[in-house]
């Protein structure tokens, strides 16, 4: 699997992202996280409103999962790990000013 990160080395130039909206389904872990941390999960996700942060691609160029950030409120974004079928593995809140100074670039490929 090839992994890319926006803040490490960016994404392949020929990357085509989905357009439109999805109605996500959530893992029990994700639902529990939202209850425990007190945030609401989006009922619908418009790809155009997301910021792709991380992308994991299997052989043949098919994406395995994508990590996106979606604006949540004035101070925070919600990060979602989404599979191709719209299943959300996990979610968490980030301060929207978070700069990921601890990012380990060795985990990611150069495009």
Buried (B, 14 or more C-beta within 10 A) or exposed (E): EBBBBBEBEEBBEEBEEEEEEBEBEBBEEBEEBBEEEEBEBBEEBEBEEBEBBBBBBEEEEEBBBBBBBBEBEEEBBBBBBBBEEEBBBBBBBBEBEEEEEEEEEEEBBEB
